[in-house]
């Protein structure tokens, strides 16, 4: 379930598991957002084929922002055949040039959820749950593939 946004336009702290229909209804509310969702759908195909069971969605896409910049995804590597994923979609392993190739193809960025996001050691799953502007906790969305 996706709760209402806080006064800071973020979701309440935590991981909010939802289904695809609820996600697309809640966040696909404009042509721009629908375009971003189409990139996410394209990226979900090879992730699912390689065995990924869950993704976590962050970025301005899961805020109340009318025109979000993009979305960020942390994909759960548990049970993923990494060699298969790399053969299906090598861009998930290409972090060059601020992930420009990922953004060009999928309109978003992808990271293994358990990978450190910063020198301090926080994983992307943890990092996604902190507002980069305020340092406050915020919510993200989880989707089972």
HELIX and SHEET records of a PDB file:
HELIX    1   1 UNK A   20  UNK A   27  1                                   8    
HELIX    2   2 UNK A   31  UNK A   49  1                                  19    
HELIX    3   3 UNK A   60  UNK A   62  5                                   3    
HELIX    4   4 UNK A   82  UNK A   88  1                                   7    
HELIX    5   5 UNK A   90  UNK A   93  5                                   4    
HELIX    6   6 UNK A   96  UNK A   99  5                                   4    
HELIX    7   7 UNK A  100  UNK A  106  1                                   7    
HELIX    8   8 UNK A  124  UNK A  127  1                                   4    
SHEET    1   A 5 UNK A  14  UNK A  18  0                                        
SHEET    2   A 5 UNK A 139  UNK A 144  1                                        
SHEET    3   A 5 UNK A  54  UNK A  58 -1                                        
SHEET    4   A 5 UNK A  71  UNK A  75 -1                                        
SHEET    5   A 5 UNK A 108  UNK A 112  1                                        
END                                                                             
